[in-house]
Amino acid sequence: MTSFIQNQKGDTASFFLKGDFVQSNTNGLRQALLDSIKNGTTTIKIDLNEANCIDSPSIGLLVSVHNTLKPLAGELIVNRAKQPIAELFSVLQLDKRFKVNAS
């Protein structure tokens, strides 16, 4: 289970991940994201400052969150992605779907 800190302020939820963003670590995060959206969150910020790598299921989770928020006029923002992760998002053109801020 990914260790993360979650902060809520109004309709914005911020998630600060501790460690790599890989499938074996995302079950608790996935549920927390879904619960947050179900409870009215329309903006989700995910801080990847401590992540050195990301795998395809975790990228899929981000796309799923984006797709869930879009009909709610919400947005997903990925903050402090390390350069290799930010470059991967660019190559996959995910930075055209949601905001990606490199560290």
TIRO-2110 file (N, C-alpha, C; in Angstrom, 1 decimal):
// TIRO-2110
0.8, -1.2, 0.0, N, 1, A
0.0, 0.0, 0.0, CA, 1, A
0.9, 1.2, 0.0, C, 1, A
0.6, 2.1, -0.9, N, 2, A
1.3, 3.4, -1.0, CA, 2, A
1.1, 4.2, 0.3, C, 2, A
2.2, 4.7, 0.9, N, 3, A
2.1, 5.6, 2.0, CA, 3, A
1.8, 7.0, 1.4, C, 3, A
0.8, 7.6, 1.9, N, 4, A
0.6, 9.0, 1.4, CA, 4, A
-0.1, 9.8, 2.5, C, 4, A
0.0, 11.1, 2.3, N, 5, A
-0.7, 12.0, 3.1, CA, 5, A
-1.8, 12.7, 2.3, C, 5, A
-3.0, 12.8, 2.8, N, 6, A
-4.1, 13.4, 2.1, CA, 6, A
-4.5, 14.7, 2.9, C, 6, A
-4.6, 15.8, 2.2, N, 7, A
-5.2, 17.0, 2.7, CA, 7, A
-6.4, 17.4, 1.9, C, 7, A
-7.4, 17.9, 2.6, N, 8, A
-8.6, 18.4, 1.9, CA, 8, A
-8.8, 19.8, 2.3, C, 8, A
-9.0, 20.7, 1.2, N, 9, A
-9.4, 22.1, 1.5, CA, 9, A
-10.5, 22.4, 0.5, C, 9, A
-11.7, 22.6, 0.9, N, 10, A
-12.8, 22.8, 0.1, CA, 10, A
-13.0, 21.7, -0.9, C, 10, A
-13.1, 22.0, -2.2, N, 11, A
-13.3, 20.9, -3.2, CA, 11, A
-12.0, 20.4, -3.8, C, 11, A
-10.9, 20.7, -3.1, N, 12, A
-9.5, 20.3, -3.6, CA, 12, A
-8.9, 19.3, -2.6, C, 12, A
-8.5, 18.2, -3.1, N, 13, A
-7.8, 17.2, -2.3, CA, 13, A
-6.4, 17.1, -2.8, C, 13, A
-5.4, 17.1, -1.9, N, 14, A
-4.0, 17.0, -2.3, CA, 14, A
-3.5, 15.7, -1.7, C, 14, A
-2.8, 14.9, -2.5, N, 15, A
-2.2, 13.7, -2.1, CA, 15, A
-0.7, 13.7, -2.3, C, 15, A
0.1, 13.5, -1.2, N, 16, A
1.5, 13.6, -1.2, CA, 16, A
2.0, 12.1, -1.0, C, 16, A
2.5, 11.6, -2.1, N, 17, A
3.0, 10.2, -2.2, CA, 17, A
4.3, 10.0, -1.5, C, 17, A
4.5, 8.9, -0.8, N, 18, A
5.8, 8.5, -0.2, CA, 18, A
6.3, 7.3, -0.9, C, 18, A
7.3, 7.5, -1.7, N, 19, A
7.8, 6.3, -2.4, CA, 19, A
7.4, 6.3, -3.9, C, 19, A
7.8, 5.2, -4.5, N, 20, A
7.5, 5.0, -6.0, CA, 20, A
6.0, 4.8, -6.2, C, 20, A
5.6, 5.2, -7.4, N, 21, A
4.2, 5.1, -7.8, CA, 21, A
4.0, 3.9, -8.7, C, 21, A
3.9, 2.7, -8.1, N, 22, A
3.8, 1.4, -8.8, CA, 22, A
2.6, 0.7, -8.3, C, 22, A
2.1, -0.2, -9.2, N, 23, A
0.8, -0.9, -8.9, CA, 23, A
0.8, -1.6, -7.5, C, 23, A
1.9, -2.2, -7.1, N, 24, A
1.9, -2.9, -5.9, CA, 24, A
1.6, -2.0, -4.7, C, 24, A
1.8, -0.7, -4.9, N, 25, A
1.6, 0.3, -3.8, CA, 25, A
0.4, 1.1, -4.0, C, 25, A
-0.5, 0.9, -4.9, N, 26, A
-1.6, 1.8, -5.2, CA, 26, A
-3.0, 1.5, -4.6, C, 26, A
-3.2, 0.3, -4.0, N, 27, A
-4.6, 0.0, -3.6, CA, 27, A
-5.2, 1.0, -2.7, C, 27, A
-4.5, 1.4, -1.6, N, 28, A
-5.1, 2.3, -0.7, CA, 28, A
-5.3, 3.7, -1.3, C, 28, A
-4.3, 4.1, -2.2, N, 29, A
-4.4, 5.4, -2.9, CA, 29, A
-5.6, 5.4, -3.8, C, 29, A
-5.8, 4.3, -4.6, N, 30, A
-6.9, 4.2, -5.5, CA, 30, A
-8.3, 4.4, -4.8, C, 30, A
-8.4, 3.8, -3.6, N, 31, A
-9.7, 3.9, -2.9, CA, 31, A
-9.8, 5.3, -2.3, C, 31, A
-8.7, 5.9, -1.8, N, 32, A
-8.8, 7.2, -1.3, CA, 32, A
-9.2, 8.2, -2.3, C, 32, A
-8.6, 8.1, -3.5, N, 33, A
-9.0, 9.0, -4.6, CA, 33, A
-10.5, 8.9, -5.0, C, 33, A
-10.9, 7.6, -5.1, N, 34, A
-12.4, 7.4, -5.5, CA, 34, A
-13.3, 8.0, -4.4, C, 34, A
-12.9, 7.7, -3.1, N, 35, A
-13.7, 8.2, -2.0, CA, 35, A
-13.8, 9.8, -2.0, C, 35, A
-12.6, 10.4, -2.3, N, 36, A
-12.6, 11.8, -2.3, CA, 36, A
-13.5, 12.4, -3.4, C, 36, A
-13.5, 11.8, -4.6, N, 37, A
-14.3, 12.3, -5.7, CA, 37, A
-15.8, 12.0, -5.3, C, 37, A
-16.1, 10.9, -4.7, N, 38, A
-17.5, 10.6, -4.3, CA, 38, A
-18.0, 11.6, -3.3, C, 38, A
-17.1, 12.1, -2.5, N, 39, A
-17.5, 13.1, -1.5, CA, 39, A
-17.4, 14.5, -1.9, C, 39, A
-17.3, 14.8, -3.3, N, 40, A
-17.5, 16.1, -3.8, CA, 40, A
-16.2, 16.8, -4.2, C, 40, A
-15.0, 16.1, -4.2, N, 41, A
-13.8, 16.8, -4.6, CA, 41, A
-13.8, 16.9, -6.2, C, 41, A
-13.5, 18.1, -6.7, N, 42, A
-13.4, 18.3, -8.1, CA, 42, A
-12.0, 18.6, -8.6, C, 42, A
-11.1, 18.9, -7.7, N, 43, A
-9.7, 19.1, -8.1, CA, 43, A
-8.9, 18.2, -7.2, C, 43, A
-8.0, 17.4, -7.9, N, 44, A
-7.1, 16.5, -7.2, CA, 44, A
-5.7, 16.8, -7.6, C, 44, A
-4.9, 17.1, -6.6, N, 45, A
-3.5, 17.3, -6.8, CA, 45, A
-2.7, 16.2, -6.3, C, 45, A
-1.8, 15.6, -7.1, N, 46, A
-0.9, 14.5, -6.7, CA, 46, A
0.5, 14.9, -6.7, C, 46, A
1.2, 14.9, -5.6, N, 47, A
2.6, 15.3, -5.5, CA, 47, A
3.5, 14.1, -5.6, C, 47, A
4.3, 14.1, -6.7, N, 48, A
5.2, 12.9, -6.9, CA, 48, A
6.6, 13.2, -6.6, C, 48, A
6.9, 14.1, -5.7, N, 49, A
8.2, 14.5, -5.4, CA, 49, A
9.1, 13.3, -4.9, C, 49, A
8.5, 12.4, -4.2, N, 50, A
9.3, 11.3, -3.7, CA, 50, A
9.3, 10.1, -4.6, C, 50, A
8.6, 10.1, -5.7, N, 51, A
8.5, 9.0, -6.6, CA, 51, A
9.7, 9.0, -7.6, C, 51, A
10.4, 8.0, -7.7, N, 52, A
11.5, 7.9, -8.7, CA, 52, A
11.1, 7.1, -9.9, C, 52, A
10.0, 6.4, -9.8, N, 53, A
9.5, 5.7, -11.0, CA, 53, A
8.0, 5.5, -10.9, C, 53, A
7.4, 5.2, -12.1, N, 54, A
5.9, 5.0, -12.2, CA, 54, A
5.7, 3.9, -13.2, C, 54, A
4.7, 3.0, -13.0, N, 55, A
4.5, 2.0, -13.9, CA, 55, A
3.2, 2.2, -14.7, C, 55, A
2.9, 1.4, -15.7, N, 56, A
1.7, 1.6, -16.5, CA, 56, A
0.4, 1.5, -15.7, C, 56, A
0.2, 0.6, -14.8, N, 57, A
-1.1, 0.6, -14.1, CA, 57, A
-1.3, 1.9, -13.3, C, 57, A
-0.2, 2.5, -12.8, N, 58, A
-0.3, 3.7, -12.0, CA, 58, A
-0.6, 4.9, -13.0, C, 58, A
-0.1, 4.9, -14.2, N, 59, A
-0.5, 5.8, -15.2, CA, 59, A
-1.9, 5.7, -15.5, C, 59, A
-2.4, 4.4, -15.6, N, 60, A
-3.8, 4.1, -15.8, CA, 60, A
-4.7, 4.7, -14.7, C, 60, A
-4.2, 4.6, -13.5, N, 61, A
-5.0, 5.2, -12.4, CA, 61, A
-5.1, 6.7, -12.6, C, 61, A
-4.1, 7.4, -13.0, N, 62, A
-4.1, 8.8, -13.2, CA, 62, A
-5.1, 9.1, -14.3, C, 62, A
-5.1, 8.4, -15.4, N, 63, A
-6.0, 8.6, -16.5, CA, 63, A
-7.4, 8.4, -16.1, C, 63, A
-7.6, 7.3, -15.3, N, 64, A
-9.0, 7.0, -14.7, CA, 64, A
-9.5, 8.2, -13.9, C, 64, A
-8.7, 8.7, -13.0, N, 65, A
-9.0, 9.8, -12.2, CA, 65, A
-9.4, 11.0, -13.0, C, 65, A
-8.5, 11.3, -14.0, N, 66, A
-8.8, 12.4, -14.9, CA, 66, A
-10.2, 12.2, -15.6, C, 66, A
-10.4, 11.0, -16.1, N, 67, A
-11.7, 10.7, -16.8, CA, 67, A
-12.9, 10.8, -15.9, C, 67, A
-12.7, 10.5, -14.6, N, 68, A
-13.8, 10.6, -13.7, CA, 68, A
-14.1, 12.1, -13.3, C, 68, A
-13.0, 12.9, -13.3, N, 69, A
-13.2, 14.3, -12.9, CA, 69, A
-13.7, 15.2, -14.1, C, 69, A
-13.4, 14.8, -15.3, N, 70, A
-13.7, 15.6, -16.4, CA, 70, A
-15.2, 15.9, -16.6, C, 70, A
-16.1, 15.0, -16.5, N, 71, A
-17.5, 15.3, -16.6, CA, 71, A
-18.0, 16.2, -15.4, C, 71, A
-17.2, 16.2, -14.3, N, 72, A
-17.6, 17.0, -13.2, CA, 72, A
-17.0, 18.4, -13.3, C, 72, A
-16.4, 18.8, -14.4, N, 73, A
-15.7, 20.0, -14.6, CA, 73, A
-14.6, 20.2, -13.6, C, 73, A
-14.0, 19.0, -13.3, N, 74, A
-12.9, 19.0, -12.4, CA, 74, A
-11.5, 18.8, -13.1, C, 74, A
-10.5, 18.8, -12.3, N, 75, A
-9.2, 18.6, -12.9, CA, 75, A
-8.2, 17.8, -12.1, C, 75, A
-7.3, 17.2, -12.7, N, 76, A
-6.2, 16.5, -12.1, CA, 76, A
-4.9, 17.3, -12.3, C, 76, A
-4.1, 17.5, -11.3, N, 77, A
-2.9, 18.2, -11.4, CA, 77, A
-1.8, 17.3, -10.8, C, 77, A
-0.7, 17.0, -11.5, N, 78, A
0.4, 16.2, -11.0, CA, 78, A
1.5, 17.2, -10.7, C, 78, A
1.9, 17.3, -9.5, N, 79, A
3.0, 18.3, -9.1, CA, 79, A
4.3, 17.6, -8.8, C, 79, A
5.3, 18.3, -9.0, N, 80, A
6.7, 18.0, -8.6, CA, 80, A
7.1, 16.6, -9.1, C, 80, A
6.7, 16.3, -10.4, N, 81, A
7.2, 15.1, -11.0, CA, 81, A
8.6, 15.2, -11.4, C, 81, A
9.4, 14.2, -11.0, N, 82, A
10.9, 14.3, -11.4, CA, 82, A
11.0, 14.2, -12.9, C, 82, A
12.1, 14.8, -13.4, N, 83, A
12.2, 14.9, -14.9, CA, 83, A
11.9, 13.7, -15.7, C, 83, A
12.4, 12.5, -15.3, N, 84, A
12.1, 11.3, -16.2, CA, 84, A
10.6, 11.0, -16.2, C, 84, A
9.9, 11.2, -15.1, N, 85, A
8.5, 11.0, -15.1, CA, 85, A
7.8, 12.0, -15.9, C, 85, A
8.2, 13.3, -15.7, N, 86, A
7.5, 14.4, -16.5, CA, 86, A
7.8, 14.1, -18.0, C, 86, A
9.0, 13.7, -18.4, N, 87, A
9.2, 13.4, -19.8, CA, 87, A
8.4, 12.3, -20.3, C, 87, A
8.2, 11.2, -19.5, N, 88, A
7.3, 10.1, -19.9, CA, 88, A
5.9, 10.6, -20.1, C, 88, A
5.4, 11.5, -19.2, N, 89, A
4.0, 12.0, -19.4, CA, 89, A
4.0, 12.8, -20.7, C, 89, A
5.0, 13.5, -21.1, N, 90, A
5.1, 14.3, -22.3, CA, 90, A
5.1, 13.4, -23.5, C, 90, A
5.9, 12.3, -23.5, N, 91, A
6.0, 11.4, -24.6, CA, 91, A
4.6, 10.7, -24.8, C, 91, A
3.9, 10.4, -23.7, N, 92, A
2.6, 9.8, -23.8, CA, 92, A
1.5, 10.8, -24.1, C, 92, A
1.9, 12.0, -24.1, N, 93, A
1.0, 13.2, -24.3, CA, 93, A
-0.1, 13.3, -23.2, C, 93, A
0.3, 12.8, -22.1, N, 94, A
-0.6, 12.9, -20.9, CA, 94, A
-0.7, 14.3, -20.4, C, 94, A
0.4, 15.1, -20.7, N, 95, A
0.4, 16.5, -20.3, CA, 95, A
-0.6, 17.3, -21.0, C, 95, A
-1.2, 16.7, -22.1, N, 96, A
-2.3, 17.4, -22.8, CA, 96, A
-3.6, 17.1, -22.2, C, 96, A
-3.7, 16.0, -21.4, N, 97, A
-4.9, 15.6, -20.7, CA, 97, A
-5.1, 16.3, -19.4, C, 97, A
-4.0, 16.3, -18.6, N, 98, A
-4.0, 16.9, -17.3, CA, 98, A
-2.7, 17.7, -17.1, C, 98, A
-2.7, 18.6, -16.1, N, 99, A
-1.5, 19.4, -15.8, CA, 99, A
-0.4, 18.6, -15.2, C, 99, A
0.8, 18.8, -15.7, N, 100, A
2.0, 18.1, -15.1, CA, 100, A
3.0, 19.2, -14.8, C, 100, A
3.4, 19.3, -13.6, N, 101, A
4.4, 20.3, -13.2, CA, 101, A
5.6, 19.5, -12.7, C, 101, A
6.7, 19.7, -13.4, N, 102, A
8.0, 19.0, -13.1, CA, 102, A
8.6, 19.7, -11.9, C, 102, A
9.5, 18.9, -11.2, N, 103, A
10.2, 19.5, -10.0, CA, 103, A
11.5, 20.1, -10.5, C, 103, A
END
